[in-house]
Amino acid sequence: MEATEMSEVHRALLNSWRDSRLDLKLSKKKWQTQPFRFSADLVEKLSRRVAEDCKSSGKTLTAAQYVDAAMARHLPRSIEEQLGLAEDFLVSRDSDVGTGQQGSHRVSPEVYAIASELPNALREQGHARTAVHVYSGALDRFLSELMEAGPLGRANAPRK
C-alpha cells in the first residue's frame, strides 16, 4: 500500500478521532457517553493497540475512538443480526468469555442511537446479558481488521 493510500479500517478510526476532537473543541456536545461491557481480553488488546498506534502515528488517540469506529463498522441494527454477531463471537471463543469488563466511552450520535437501546431491546426479546457478546463481537472484528491492516503510521495519519 502506498503512503498516500489508507485502509478502510484506518480511515474509520481516523474519522472517529477527528470527529470526536471536533465535537470537544467546538463544544458541539453531540457525542455522548455510553457504557459498554467487553470481554476482558479484548479490553487488554484494545489498550495495547491504542498505545501502539499513538506511538506510531504521533496522535493522541483514545480507546473511545476505537470503540466508536468498531461499533460504527460492525454493530448491526437488527436484533437478529446482533444475535448472529453474539453467536459468532461466542463460537470463536468456545463460549468461554466470562462476564466482561465494563467501561464508558464517548461515541458518535449514530453509534449512541444503536448502542443505548441495545441492552433493553435484547432483554425484551428474552436475551438479557447478551449485549456484552454483541459489543465484544463488533470490537473483536474491528481489532482483527486493524491487525491485518498493520500499524497506524505517520504517513496515513491526518495533519494535526
Disulfide bonds with the S-S distance in Angstrom:
none
